Amino acid sequence: MSHATYELKAETRERVGKGSSRELRRNGLIPAVIYGDKQPPLSIALSTKDVTMKIHAGGFMTTVAIIDVNGEKIRVLPKDYQLDPVRDFTMHVDFLRVSKDSQVSVAIPVHFENEEKSPGLKQGGVLNIVRHDVELNVPADDIPEFLTVDLTGLKAGETIHISNIKLPKNATPVITDRDFTIATIAAPAGGLQEEGEEEEAEGEAEE
């Protein structure tokens, strides 16, 4: 289920603002904020190298972390981060305080398996993925790494809804008012669809 917890060392930031943030980045640090759990926001600075390595390792947004702030251990879940659009380094991170009983909303990646066992795909159909991830309400200590869609036996024209996916225990979709679409098996029309057509089909299905 959830990834192993990791630890990051941080220091508090006395000054905030663009000037101090630029100074931090020049010194190999990035500004971050810890909020939530009915406590005041805490401004901190983290090692740019350490955070960037965790982001690129995968699962960053679905893994609970321990942040050591001057000796105080704070359990958090990353909620957002900003990358420099040109140089692709981390600019800022927002963390949410969590406890063992915390329920959090997390976007969980969707993995598809057994494509070779789908008659629709074997006949030249196309898997149109409408949602690459699904937002779930889950316990902070039990965040699934991914959701699995088994394509075994699926024929052309069939649709995979959220109700077709076995969700982990204590996990519920954030969207509750409809049985939303995850993917469809599109029938081949004169051969495989082009990429542009596939994107159009995704957009239509999402609507």
BAKERO-700151 format. One record per residue: residue number from 1; residue in three letters; x, z, y negated of N, C-alpha, C, O in turn. Coordinates in Angstrom, 2 decimals. Layout:
% residues N
<NUM ALA <X Z Y> <X Z Y> <X Z Y> <X Z Y>>
...
END
This chain:
% residues 207
<1 MET <0.83 0.00 1.20> <0.00 0.00 0.00> <0.87 0.00 -1.25> <1.42 -1.03 -1.63>>
<2 SER <0.99 1.17 -1.90> <1.70 1.20 -3.18> <3.20 1.11 -2.98> <3.73 1.44 -1.91>>
<3 HIS <3.89 0.64 -4.00> <5.34 0.55 -3.96> <5.95 1.95 -4.07> <5.28 2.90 -4.48>>
<4 ALA <7.20 2.07 -3.69> <7.91 3.34 -3.86> <8.09 3.60 -5.35> <8.37 2.70 -6.14>>
<5 THR <7.92 4.86 -5.71> <8.10 5.25 -7.11> <9.58 5.20 -7.48> <10.45 5.53 -6.67>>
<6 TYR <9.86 4.78 -8.69> <11.24 4.76 -9.18> <11.32 5.60 -10.45> <10.30 5.98 -11.02>>
<7 GLU <12.54 5.88 -10.89> <12.73 6.73 -12.07> <13.53 5.99 -13.14> <14.48 5.27 -12.84>>
<8 LEU <13.12 6.19 -14.39> <13.84 5.65 -15.55> <14.19 6.79 -16.49> <13.38 7.70 -16.71>>
<9 LYS <15.38 6.75 -17.04> <15.77 7.77 -18.02> <15.45 7.25 -19.43> <15.63 6.07 -19.73>>
<10 ALA <14.98 8.15 -20.27> <14.59 7.77 -21.64> <14.97 8.88 -22.60> <15.27 10.01 -22.22>>
<11 GLU <14.95 8.52 -23.86> <15.15 9.52 -24.93> <14.03 9.34 -25.95> <13.50 8.24 -26.11>>
<12 THR <13.68 10.42 -26.63> <12.61 10.32 -27.63> <13.11 9.56 -28.85> <14.30 9.58 -29.18>>
<13 ARG <12.17 8.90 -29.52> <12.48 8.19 -30.76> <11.93 8.99 -31.93> <10.73 9.28 -31.98>>
<14 GLU <12.78 9.34 -32.85> <12.32 10.06 -34.03> <11.74 9.09 -35.06> <10.78 9.40 -35.75>>
<15 ARG <12.36 7.90 -35.14> <11.89 6.91 -36.12> <11.22 5.76 -35.39> <11.66 5.36 -34.31>>
<16 VAL <10.16 5.23 -35.98> <9.48 4.06 -35.43> <9.39 2.99 -36.53> <9.59 3.27 -37.71>>
<17 GLY <9.08 1.78 -36.10> <9.01 0.69 -37.07> <9.97 -0.43 -36.68> <10.79 -0.28 -35.78>>
<18 LYS <9.84 -1.56 -37.40> <10.63 -2.73 -37.05> <12.12 -2.50 -37.19> <12.91 -2.95 -36.35>>
<19 GLY <12.52 -1.80 -38.26> <13.94 -1.57 -38.50> <14.58 -0.77 -37.38> <15.65 -1.13 -36.88>>
<20 SER <13.94 0.33 -36.99> <14.50 1.16 -35.93> <14.46 0.44 -34.59> <15.35 0.63 -33.77>>
<21 SER <13.42 -0.38 -34.37> <13.32 -1.13 -33.11> <14.46 -2.13 -33.00> <15.05 -2.29 -31.92>>
<22 ARG <14.78 -2.81 -34.10> <15.90 -3.76 -34.08> <17.21 -3.04 -33.80> <18.07 -3.55 -33.08>>
<23 GLU <17.36 -1.86 -34.37> <18.58 -1.10 -34.15> <18.71 -0.68 -32.69> <19.80 -0.74 -32.11>>
<24 LEU <17.59 -0.27 -32.09> <17.60 0.11 -30.68> <18.06 -1.08 -29.82> <18.90 -0.93 -28.93>>
<25 ARG <17.47 -2.27 -30.10> <17.79 -3.44 -29.28> <19.26 -3.83 -29.41> <19.87 -4.30 -28.45>>
<26 ARG <19.82 -3.65 -30.60> <21.25 -3.94 -30.77> <22.11 -3.02 -29.93> <23.23 -3.37 -29.55>>
<27 ASN <21.58 -1.82 -29.62> <22.32 -0.84 -28.84> <21.94 -0.87 -27.35> <22.26 0.06 -26.60>>
<28 GLY <21.25 -1.95 -26.92> <20.91 -2.08 -25.50> <19.71 -1.27 -25.05> <19.54 -1.01 -23.86>>
<29 LEU <18.88 -0.86 -26.02> <17.68 -0.09 -25.71> <16.43 -0.83 -26.17> <16.50 -1.70 -27.04>>
<30 ILE <15.30 -0.48 -25.58> <14.03 -1.05 -26.03> <13.06 0.08 -26.38> <13.08 1.13 -25.74>>
<31 PRO <12.23 -0.13 -27.39> <11.22 0.87 -27.73> <10.06 0.84 -26.74> <9.70 -0.22 -26.22>>
<32 ALA <9.48 1.99 -26.48> <8.33 2.09 -25.58> <7.46 3.26 -26.03> <7.90 4.13 -26.79>>
<33 VAL <6.22 3.26 -25.54> <5.27 4.33 -25.87> <4.60 4.81 -24.59> <4.20 4.01 -23.75>>
<34 ILE <4.48 6.14 -24.45> <3.70 6.74 -23.37> <2.44 7.33 -23.99> <2.52 8.12 -24.93>>
<35 TYR <1.28 6.94 -23.46> <0.02 7.42 -24.05> <-0.94 7.83 -22.93> <-0.64 7.65 -21.75>>
<36 GLY <-2.08 8.38 -23.32> <-3.12 8.73 -22.35> <-3.07 10.18 -21.91> <-2.25 10.97 -22.39>>
<37 ASP <-3.98 10.52 -20.99> <-4.11 11.87 -20.44> <-4.39 12.90 -21.53> <-3.98 14.05 -21.42>>
<38 LYS <-5.10 12.46 -22.58> <-5.54 13.35 -23.67> <-4.37 14.03 -24.38> <-4.49 15.15 -24.87>>
<39 GLN <-3.23 13.34 -24.42> <-2.06 13.85 -25.11> <-1.64 12.88 -26.20> <-1.96 11.69 -26.12>>
<40 PRO <-0.93 13.36 -27.23> <-0.49 12.45 -28.28> <0.48 11.40 -27.72> <1.22 11.69 -26.78>>
<41 PRO <0.49 10.18 -28.29> <1.45 9.17 -27.87> <2.88 9.66 -28.06> <3.19 10.34 -29.04>>
<42 LEU <3.74 9.30 -27.13> <5.14 9.70 -27.18> <6.02 8.45 -27.30> <6.01 7.60 -26.41>>
<43 SER <6.76 8.34 -28.40> <7.64 7.19 -28.62> <8.99 7.47 -27.97> <9.62 8.50 -28.21>>
<44 ILE <9.43 6.52 -27.13> <10.68 6.70 -26.40> <11.53 5.43 -26.48> <11.06 4.38 -26.93>>
<45 ALA <12.77 5.55 -26.03> <13.67 4.40 -25.92> <14.22 4.37 -24.49> <14.62 5.40 -23.94>>
<46 LEU <14.24 3.17 -23.90> <14.70 2.97 -22.53> <15.82 1.95 -22.49> <15.98 1.16 -23.42>>
<47 SER <16.60 1.97 -21.42> <17.64 0.98 -21.22> <17.02 -0.40 -21.00> <16.21 -0.57 -20.09>>
<48 THR <17.39 -1.36 -21.83> <16.87 -2.72 -21.67> <17.21 -3.28 -20.29> <16.37 -3.90 -19.65>>
<49 LYS <18.43 -3.05 -19.85> <18.87 -3.56 -18.56> <18.03 -2.99 -17.42> <17.59 -3.74 -16.54>>
<50 ASP <17.80 -1.69 -17.42> <17.05 -1.05 -16.33> <15.61 -1.56 -16.27> <15.10 -1.87 -15.19>>
<51 VAL <14.96 -1.65 -17.43> <13.56 -2.10 -17.46> <13.45 -3.56 -17.07> <12.56 -3.93 -16.30>>
<52 THR <14.34 -4.40 -17.58> <14.29 -5.82 -17.27> <14.48 -6.06 -15.78> <13.83 -6.93 -15.19>>
<53 MET <15.38 -5.30 -15.16> <15.58 -5.43 -13.71> <14.31 -5.09 -12.95> <13.97 -5.76 -11.98>>
<54 LYS <13.60 -4.05 -13.38> <12.36 -3.66 -12.70> <11.28 -4.73 -12.88> <10.53 -5.02 -11.94>>
<55 ILE <11.19 -5.32 -14.07> <10.19 -6.36 -14.32> <10.44 -7.56 -13.42> <9.52 -8.09 -12.81>>
<56 HIS <11.70 -8.00 -13.35> <12.03 -9.19 -12.56> <11.99 -8.93 -11.06> <11.93 -9.88 -10.28>>
<57 ALA <12.03 -7.67 -10.64> <11.98 -7.35 -9.22> <10.58 -7.52 -8.63> <10.42 -7.58 -7.42>>
<58 GLY <9.56 -7.60 -9.51> <8.19 -7.78 -9.06> <7.47 -6.44 -8.88> <8.09 -5.41 -8.63>>
<59 GLY <6.15 -6.49 -9.01> <5.34 -5.28 -8.83> <5.43 -4.28 -9.96> <5.01 -3.13 -9.80>>
<60 PHE <5.98 -4.69 -11.10> <6.20 -3.75 -12.20> <4.89 -3.13 -12.68> <4.83 -1.92 -12.92>>
<61 MET <3.84 -3.95 -12.82> <2.58 -3.46 -13.38> <1.72 -2.70 -12.38> <0.69 -2.13 -12.74>>
<62 THR <2.14 -2.67 -11.10> <1.34 -1.98 -10.08> <2.11 -0.84 -9.42> <1.72 -0.35 -8.37>>
<63 THR <3.20 -0.42 -10.04> <4.03 0.64 -9.46> <4.12 1.84 -10.40> <4.51 1.70 -11.56>>
<64 VAL <3.75 3.00 -9.90> <3.89 4.23 -10.68> <5.37 4.57 -10.81> <6.13 4.48 -9.84>>
<65 ALA <5.77 4.97 -12.01> <7.17 5.32 -12.28> <7.26 6.74 -12.80> <6.28 7.30 -13.30>>
<66 ILE <8.43 7.32 -12.66> <8.73 8.62 -13.26> <9.69 8.37 -14.41> <10.77 7.80 -14.21>>
<67 ILE <9.32 8.77 -15.61> <10.22 8.63 -16.76> <10.76 10.01 -17.12> <10.01 10.94 -17.42>>
<68 ASP <12.08 10.12 -17.07> <12.77 11.36 -17.42> <13.07 11.32 -18.91> <14.00 10.65 -19.35>>
<69 VAL <12.26 12.06 -19.70> <12.44 12.10 -21.14> <13.13 13.40 -21.51> <12.49 14.45 -21.62>>
<70 ASN <14.43 13.33 -21.71> <15.21 14.52 -22.05> <14.97 15.67 -21.07> <14.88 16.83 -21.47>>
<71 GLY <14.87 15.32 -19.78> <14.69 16.35 -18.75> <13.26 16.58 -18.32> <13.02 17.19 -17.27>>
<72 GLU <12.28 16.10 -19.10> <10.87 16.23 -18.71> <10.45 15.00 -17.90> <10.61 13.87 -18.36>>
<73 LYS <9.92 15.23 -16.70> <9.51 14.14 -15.81> <8.04 13.79 -16.06> <7.16 14.64 -15.90>>
<74 ILE <7.79 12.55 -16.47> <6.43 12.11 -16.78> <6.05 10.96 -15.86> <6.74 9.94 -15.80>>
<75 ARG <4.93 11.12 -15.14> <4.44 10.05 -14.25> <3.66 9.04 -15.08> <2.77 9.42 -15.84>>
<76 VAL <4.00 7.77 -14.93> <3.37 6.74 -15.75> <3.09 5.48 -14.92> <3.64 5.29 -13.84>>
<77 LEU <2.23 4.63 -15.48> <2.00 3.29 -14.94> <2.16 2.30 -16.09> <1.48 2.45 -17.11>>
<78 PRO <3.02 1.29 -15.96> <3.14 0.29 -17.03> <1.80 -0.41 -17.27> <1.15 -0.83 -16.31>>
<79 LYS <1.39 -0.53 -18.52> <0.13 -1.19 -18.85> <0.34 -2.50 -19.59> <-0.53 -3.37 -19.56>>
<80 ASP <1.48 -2.65 -20.25> <1.72 -3.88 -20.99> <3.20 -3.95 -21.36> <3.85 -2.92 -21.55>>
<81 TYR <3.71 -5.16 -21.47> <5.07 -5.32 -21.99> <5.16 -6.65 -22.72> <4.41 -7.59 -22.44>>
<82 GLN <6.08 -6.72 -23.66> <6.26 -7.93 -24.46> <7.66 -8.48 -24.22> <8.64 -7.74 -24.22>>
<83 LEU <7.72 -9.81 -24.02> <9.00 -10.49 -23.88> <9.24 -11.34 -25.11> <8.31 -11.90 -25.69>>
<84 ASP <10.50 -11.45 -25.51> <10.85 -12.36 -26.59> <10.56 -13.78 -26.12> <11.08 -14.19 -25.08>>
<85 PRO <9.73 -14.55 -26.86> <9.32 -15.88 -26.39> <10.47 -16.88 -26.29> <10.37 -17.86 -25.56>>
<86 VAL <11.55 -16.63 -27.00> <12.68 -17.58 -26.99> <13.76 -17.14 -26.01> <14.23 -17.92 -25.18>>
<87 ARG <14.14 -15.86 -26.12> <15.28 -15.40 -25.31> <14.89 -14.66 -24.04> <15.76 -14.29 -23.25>>
<88 ASP <13.59 -14.43 -23.83> <13.07 -13.89 -22.57> <13.63 -12.50 -22.22> <13.78 -12.18 -21.05>>
<89 PHE <13.93 -11.68 -23.23> <14.29 -10.31 -22.91> <13.16 -9.39 -23.34> <12.32 -9.75 -24.17>>
<90 THR <13.13 -8.17 -22.77> <12.03 -7.24 -23.00> <12.09 -6.68 -24.41> <13.14 -6.23 -24.87>>
<91 MET <10.93 -6.72 -25.10> <10.85 -6.26 -26.49> <10.22 -4.87 -26.60> <10.61 -4.07 -27.45>>
<92 HIS <9.23 -4.58 -25.74> <8.47 -3.34 -25.89> <7.68 -3.11 -24.60> <7.28 -4.07 -23.93>>
<93 VAL <7.45 -1.84 -24.25> <6.65 -1.51 -23.08> <5.67 -0.39 -23.42> <6.03 0.56 -24.12>>
<94 ASP <4.44 -0.52 -22.94> <3.44 0.55 -23.05> <3.25 1.17 -21.66> <3.05 0.45 -20.68>>
<95 PHE <3.30 2.50 -21.59> <3.08 3.21 -20.34> <1.86 4.12 -20.47> <1.62 4.69 -21.54>>
<96 LEU <1.10 4.25 -19.39> <-0.05 5.14 -19.33> <0.30 6.36 -18.48> <0.76 6.21 -17.35>>
<97 ARG <0.09 7.56 -19.03> <0.29 8.78 -18.23> <-0.71 8.80 -17.08> <-1.89 8.49 -17.28>>
<98 VAL <-0.25 9.16 -15.89> <-1.15 9.27 -14.74> <-0.86 10.55 -13.98> <0.27 11.05 -13.98>>
<99 SER <-1.89 11.07 -13.33> <-1.73 12.22 -12.45> <-2.16 11.79 -11.05> <-2.58 10.65 -10.85>>
<100 LYS <-2.06 12.71 -10.09> <-2.43 12.36 -8.72> <-3.90 11.96 -8.61> <-4.27 11.18 -7.73>>
<101 ASP <-4.72 12.49 -9.48> <-6.16 12.21 -9.41> <-6.59 11.08 -10.35> <-7.78 10.77 -10.44>>
<102 SER <-5.65 10.47 -11.04> <-6.00 9.43 -12.02> <-6.54 8.17 -11.33> <-6.02 7.73 -10.31>>
<103 GLN <-7.60 7.62 -11.93> <-8.09 6.29 -11.55> <-7.62 5.31 -12.61> <-7.78 5.57 -13.80>>
<104 VAL <-7.05 4.19 -12.19> <-6.51 3.22 -13.14> <-7.08 1.83 -12.85> <-7.51 1.54 -11.73>>
<105 SER <-7.07 1.01 -13.86> <-7.50 -0.38 -13.73> <-6.25 -1.25 -13.68> <-5.46 -1.27 -14.62>>
<106 VAL <-6.07 -1.99 -12.57> <-4.85 -2.76 -12.34> <-5.20 -4.15 -11.82> <-6.08 -4.30 -10.98>>
<107 ALA <-4.51 -5.17 -12.34> <-4.67 -6.53 -11.83> <-3.82 -6.69 -10.58> <-2.59 -6.63 -10.65>>
<108 ILE <-4.47 -6.90 -9.43> <-3.78 -6.98 -8.14> <-3.64 -8.46 -7.73> <-4.65 -9.17 -7.70>>
<109 PRO <-2.43 -8.92 -7.42> <-2.25 -10.32 -7.00> <-3.02 -10.64 -5.72> <-3.22 -9.77 -4.87>>
<110 VAL <-3.45 -11.90 -5.60> <-4.15 -12.37 -4.41> <-3.21 -13.28 -3.62> <-2.66 -14.23 -4.16>>
<111 HIS <-3.03 -12.97 -2.33> <-2.23 -13.80 -1.44> <-3.15 -14.52 -0.45> <-4.11 -13.94 0.05>>
<112 PHE <-2.84 -15.78 -0.17> <-3.62 -16.58 0.78> <-2.78 -16.82 2.03> <-1.60 -17.15 1.95>>
<113 GLU <-3.41 -16.64 3.20> <-2.67 -16.84 4.45> <-3.47 -17.70 5.42> <-4.68 -17.87 5.28>>
<114 ASN <-2.76 -18.23 6.42> <-3.34 -19.06 7.48> <-3.94 -20.36 6.95> <-4.99 -20.81 7.41>>
<115 GLU <-3.27 -20.97 5.97> <-3.73 -22.27 5.46> <-3.77 -23.30 6.57> <-4.63 -24.18 6.59>>
<116 GLU <-2.83 -23.20 7.51> <-2.76 -24.18 8.61> <-3.92 -24.02 9.60> <-4.12 -24.88 10.45>>
<117 LYS <-4.68 -22.92 9.48> <-5.81 -22.69 10.38> <-7.16 -23.00 9.71> <-8.22 -22.69 10.25>>
<118 SER <-7.10 -23.60 8.53> <-8.33 -23.97 7.82> <-8.65 -25.44 8.10> <-7.88 -26.32 7.70>>
<119 PRO <-9.77 -25.73 8.80> <-10.13 -27.12 9.06> <-10.25 -27.95 7.78> <-9.85 -29.11 7.76>>
<120 GLY <-10.78 -27.34 6.73> <-10.95 -28.06 5.47> <-9.62 -28.51 4.88> <-9.51 -29.63 4.38>>
<121 LEU <-8.61 -27.64 4.93> <-7.30 -27.99 4.39> <-6.57 -28.97 5.31> <-5.87 -29.86 4.83>>
<122 LYS <-6.74 -28.81 6.62> <-6.08 -29.72 7.57> <-6.60 -31.15 7.43> <-5.90 -32.11 7.74>>
<123 GLN <-7.84 -31.27 6.98> <-8.44 -32.61 6.81> <-8.12 -33.21 5.44> <-8.66 -34.26 5.08>>
<124 GLY <-7.26 -32.55 4.68> <-6.87 -33.10 3.38> <-7.55 -32.46 2.19> <-7.40 -32.91 1.06>>
<125 GLY <-8.31 -31.39 2.44> <-8.94 -30.69 1.34> <-7.92 -29.94 0.50> <-6.75 -29.83 0.86>>
<126 VAL <-8.39 -29.43 -0.63> <-7.50 -28.75 -1.58> <-7.99 -27.32 -1.81> <-9.18 -27.08 -2.00>>
<127 LEU <-7.04 -26.38 -1.79> <-7.36 -25.00 -2.11> <-7.32 -24.84 -3.62> <-6.25 -24.88 -4.23>>
<128 ASN <-8.48 -24.66 -4.22> <-8.57 -24.43 -5.67> <-8.63 -22.92 -5.92> <-9.63 -22.28 -5.62>>
<129 ILE <-7.56 -22.37 -6.46> <-7.51 -20.93 -6.72> <-8.09 -20.64 -8.10> <-7.54 -21.08 -9.11>>
<130 VAL <-9.18 -19.92 -8.13> <-9.84 -19.57 -9.39> <-9.23 -18.32 -9.99> <-9.04 -18.22 -11.21>>
<131 ARG <-8.92 -17.36 -9.13> <-8.31 -16.11 -9.60> <-7.04 -15.82 -8.81> <-7.08 -15.63 -7.59>>
<132 HIS <-5.93 -15.80 -9.52> <-4.65 -15.47 -8.88> <-4.48 -13.96 -8.75> <-3.62 -13.49 -7.99>>
<133 ASP <-5.28 -13.19 -9.48> <-5.29 -11.74 -9.32> <-6.69 -11.22 -9.62> <-7.50 -11.90 -10.25>>
<134 VAL <-6.96 -10.02 -9.15> <-8.27 -9.40 -9.30> <-8.06 -8.01 -9.89> <-7.24 -7.25 -9.39>>
<135 GLU <-8.81 -7.68 -10.94> <-8.69 -6.36 -11.56> <-9.53 -5.36 -10.78> <-10.74 -5.53 -10.61>>
<136 LEU <-8.86 -4.31 -10.30> <-9.51 -3.28 -9.50> <-9.36 -1.91 -10.14> <-8.37 -1.63 -10.82>>
<137 ASN <-10.36 -1.06 -9.90> <-10.23 0.37 -10.19> <-9.72 1.04 -8.92> <-10.37 0.99 -7.88>>
<138 VAL <-8.55 1.67 -9.02> <-7.91 2.26 -7.84> <-7.26 3.60 -8.21> <-6.98 3.85 -9.38>>
<139 PRO <-7.03 4.46 -7.20> <-6.27 5.68 -7.48> <-4.83 5.32 -7.87> <-4.24 4.41 -7.29>>
<140 ALA <-4.29 6.03 -8.85> <-2.94 5.72 -9.32> <-1.90 5.86 -8.22> <-0.89 5.17 -8.23>>
<141 ASP <-2.15 6.75 -7.26> <-1.20 6.97 -6.18> <-1.43 6.05 -4.98> <-0.74 6.18 -3.97>>
<142 ASP <-2.37 5.14 -5.09> <-2.69 4.28 -3.94> <-3.01 2.86 -4.41> <-4.05 2.30 -4.06>>
<143 ILE <-2.10 2.29 -5.19> <-2.31 0.94 -5.73> <-1.85 -0.09 -4.71> <-0.70 -0.07 -4.30>>
<144 PRO <-2.74 -1.01 -4.30> <-2.32 -2.02 -3.32> <-1.32 -2.99 -3.92> <-1.37 -3.31 -5.11>>
<145 GLU <-0.40 -3.46 -3.07> <0.60 -4.42 -3.53> <-0.03 -5.78 -3.78> <0.32 -6.47 -4.74>>
<146 PHE <-0.98 -6.16 -2.91> <-1.69 -7.42 -3.08> <-2.96 -7.40 -2.24> <-3.12 -6.54 -1.37>>
<147 LEU <-3.87 -8.34 -2.50> <-5.06 -8.56 -1.67> <-4.82 -9.79 -0.83> <-4.16 -10.73 -1.26>>
<148 THR <-5.37 -9.81 0.38> <-5.15 -10.92 1.31> <-6.44 -11.68 1.55> <-7.48 -11.09 1.84>>
<149 VAL <-6.36 -13.00 1.43> <-7.47 -13.88 1.78> <-7.06 -14.67 3.01> <-6.08 -15.42 2.99>>
<150 ASP <-7.83 -14.50 4.09> <-7.56 -15.22 5.34> <-8.37 -16.52 5.34> <-9.60 -16.50 5.31>>
<151 LEU <-7.65 -17.65 5.37> <-8.31 -18.95 5.28> <-8.71 -19.51 6.65> <-9.20 -20.63 6.74>>
<152 THR <-8.49 -18.74 7.70> <-8.80 -19.20 9.05> <-10.26 -19.64 9.18> <-11.18 -18.89 8.84>>
<153 GLY <-10.47 -20.88 9.66> <-11.81 -21.38 9.94> <-12.58 -21.91 8.74> <-13.70 -22.40 8.91>>
<154 LEU <-12.02 -21.83 7.55> <-12.76 -22.27 6.36> <-12.79 -23.80 6.29> <-11.78 -24.47 6.49>>
<155 LYS <-13.97 -24.32 6.00> <-14.19 -25.76 5.95> <-14.28 -26.25 4.51> <-14.43 -25.46 3.58>>
<156 ALA <-14.18 -27.55 4.34> <-14.31 -28.15 3.01> <-15.67 -27.80 2.42> <-16.69 -27.87 3.11>>
<157 GLY <-15.68 -27.44 1.15> <-16.92 -27.09 0.46> <-17.23 -25.61 0.49> <-18.16 -25.16 -0.18>>
<158 GLU <-16.47 -24.84 1.25> <-16.74 -23.40 1.31> <-16.09 -22.67 0.13> <-15.08 -23.12 -0.42>>
<159 THR <-16.69 -21.54 -0.24> <-16.23 -20.74 -1.37> <-15.88 -19.34 -0.89> <-16.58 -18.74 -0.07>>
<160 ILE <-14.77 -18.82 -1.41> <-14.36 -17.45 -1.10> <-14.74 -16.57 -2.28> <-14.27 -16.77 -3.40>>
<161 HIS <-15.61 -15.59 -2.03> <-16.03 -14.65 -3.06> <-15.30 -13.32 -2.87> <-14.66 -13.09 -1.85>>
<162 ILE <-15.42 -12.46 -3.86> <-14.79 -11.14 -3.76> <-15.36 -10.37 -2.57> <-14.66 -9.55 -1.97>>
<163 SER <-16.63 -10.62 -2.22> <-17.25 -9.93 -1.09> <-16.63 -10.35 0.24> <-16.80 -9.65 1.24>>
<164 ASN <-15.92 -11.46 0.27> <-15.26 -11.92 1.50> <-13.90 -11.26 1.72> <-13.29 -11.43 2.78>>
<165 ILE <-13.43 -10.50 0.72> <-12.12 -9.86 0.84> <-12.30 -8.39 1.20> <-13.10 -7.68 0.60>>
<166 LYS <-11.54 -7.95 2.19> <-11.58 -6.53 2.56> <-10.73 -5.76 1.57> <-9.50 -5.91 1.53>>
<167 LEU <-11.38 -4.94 0.76> <-10.66 -4.18 -0.25> <-10.12 -2.89 0.35> <-10.70 -2.34 1.28>>
<168 PRO <-9.00 -2.40 -0.18> <-8.46 -1.12 0.30> <-9.44 0.01 0.04> <-10.34 -0.10 -0.79>>
<169 LYS <-9.25 1.11 0.75> <-10.09 2.29 0.58> <-10.00 2.79 -0.86> <-8.92 2.83 -1.45>>
<170 ASN <-11.13 3.17 -1.41> <-11.22 3.72 -2.78> <-10.93 2.69 -3.88> <-10.72 3.07 -5.03>>
<171 ALA <-10.92 1.41 -3.54> <-10.70 0.35 -4.53> <-12.01 -0.38 -4.79> <-12.70 -0.78 -3.85>>
<172 THR <-12.36 -0.55 -6.07> <-13.58 -1.27 -6.43> <-13.26 -2.27 -7.54> <-12.44 -1.98 -8.40>>
<173 PRO <-13.91 -3.44 -7.53> <-13.67 -4.41 -8.59> <-14.15 -3.89 -9.94> <-15.15 -3.18 -10.02>>
<174 VAL <-13.43 -4.24 -11.00> <-13.86 -3.90 -12.35> <-15.15 -4.65 -12.68> <-16.05 -4.10 -13.31>>
<175 ILE <-15.22 -5.92 -12.24> <-16.45 -6.72 -12.42> <-17.42 -6.34 -11.31> <-17.13 -6.54 -10.13>>
<176 THR <-18.57 -5.81 -11.68> <-19.53 -5.34 -10.67> <-20.88 -6.06 -10.75> <-21.75 -5.83 -9.91>>
<177 ASP <-21.06 -6.93 -11.75> <-22.39 -7.52 -11.94> <-22.58 -8.83 -11.19> <-23.67 -9.41 -11.24>>
<178 ARG <-21.55 -9.30 -10.48> <-21.71 -10.56 -9.74> <-20.65 -10.64 -8.65> <-19.60 -10.00 -8.71>>
<179 ASP <-20.96 -11.46 -7.63> <-20.03 -11.70 -6.53> <-19.14 -12.88 -6.93> <-19.39 -14.02 -6.53>>
<180 PHE <-18.10 -12.60 -7.71> <-17.34 -13.66 -8.35> <-16.45 -14.43 -7.37> <-16.09 -13.93 -6.31>>
<181 THR <-16.12 -15.65 -7.77> <-15.35 -16.56 -6.93> <-13.85 -16.31 -7.03> <-13.31 -16.12 -8.12>>
<182 ILE <-13.19 -16.31 -5.87> <-11.74 -16.19 -5.81> <-11.10 -17.57 -5.66> <-10.11 -17.88 -6.32>>
<183 ALA <-11.67 -18.40 -4.77> <-11.12 -19.73 -4.54> <-12.16 -20.59 -3.83> <-13.16 -20.08 -3.32>>
<184 THR <-11.93 -21.89 -3.81> <-12.81 -22.82 -3.10> <-11.95 -23.79 -2.29> <-10.79 -24.04 -2.62>>
<185 ILE <-12.55 -24.32 -1.23> <-11.91 -25.41 -0.47> <-12.60 -26.70 -0.90> <-13.72 -26.97 -0.48>>
<186 ALA <-11.93 -27.49 -1.71> <-12.53 -28.72 -2.22> <-12.34 -29.84 -1.21> <-11.26 -30.01 -0.63>>
<187 ALA <-13.39 -30.61 -0.99> <-13.31 -31.74 -0.07> <-12.46 -32.85 -0.67> <-12.49 -33.07 -1.89>>
<188 PRO <-11.69 -33.56 0.17> <-10.88 -34.67 -0.35> <-11.78 -35.82 -0.79> <-12.70 -36.21 -0.08>>
<189 ALA <-11.50 -36.35 -1.96> <-12.26 -37.51 -2.46> <-11.29 -38.67 -2.63> <-10.62 -38.79 -3.65>>
<190 GLY <-11.24 -39.51 -1.63> <-10.30 -40.62 -1.70> <-8.86 -40.15 -1.67> <-7.99 -40.70 -2.35>>
<191 GLY <-8.62 -39.11 -0.85> <-7.26 -38.57 -0.78> <-7.19 -37.26 -1.53> <-8.20 -36.76 -2.02>>
<192 LEU <-6.01 -36.69 -1.61> <-5.81 -35.42 -2.29> <-6.06 -35.55 -3.78> <-5.77 -36.59 -4.37>>
<193 GLN <-6.60 -34.50 -4.38> <-6.80 -34.50 -5.82> <-5.48 -34.43 -6.55> <-4.49 -33.87 -6.06>>
<194 GLU <-5.48 -35.01 -7.74> <-4.30 -34.85 -8.59> <-4.31 -33.46 -9.22> <-5.34 -32.79 -9.24>>
<195 GLU <-3.17 -33.05 -9.72> <-3.03 -31.70 -10.27> <-4.00 -31.46 -11.41> <-4.57 -30.37 -11.52>>
<196 GLY <-4.19 -32.45 -12.27> <-5.10 -32.29 -13.40> <-6.52 -32.08 -12.95> <-7.25 -31.28 -13.54>>
<197 GLU <-6.93 -32.79 -11.90> <-8.27 -32.62 -11.38> <-8.45 -31.23 -10.78> <-9.51 -30.62 -10.89>>
<198 GLU <-7.39 -30.74 -10.15> <-7.45 -29.41 -9.56> <-7.67 -28.35 -10.62> <-8.44 -27.41 -10.43>>
<199 GLU <-6.98 -28.50 -11.76> <-7.14 -27.55 -12.84> <-8.53 -27.59 -13.42> <-9.10 -26.56 -13.77>>
<200 GLU <-9.11 -28.82 -13.51> <-10.48 -28.94 -14.00> <-11.45 -28.23 -13.08> <-12.38 -27.56 -13.53>>
<201 ALA <-11.22 -28.38 -11.76> <-12.09 -27.73 -10.80> <-12.01 -26.22 -10.93> <-13.01 -25.52 -10.78>>
<202 GLU <-10.82 -25.71 -11.20> <-10.65 -24.28 -11.39> <-11.44 -23.80 -12.61> <-12.11 -22.77 -12.56>>
<203 GLY <-11.37 -24.57 -13.69> <-12.07 -24.20 -14.89> <-13.58 -24.20 -14.69> <-14.28 -23.30 -15.17>>
<204 GLU <-14.08 -25.21 -13.97> <-15.52 -25.28 -13.71> <-15.98 -24.12 -12.85> <-17.05 -23.54 -13.07>>
<205 ALA <-15.15 -23.77 -11.84> <-15.53 -22.68 -10.97> <-15.54 -21.35 -11.71> <-16.37 -20.49 -11.46>>
<206 GLU <-14.59 -21.20 -12.65> <-14.51 -19.95 -13.42> <-15.73 -19.76 -14.29> <-16.19 -18.64 -14.49>>
<207 GLU <-16.26 -20.87 -14.83> <-17.43 -20.78 -15.67> <-18.66 -20.39 -14.87> <-19.75 -20.27 -15.44>>
END
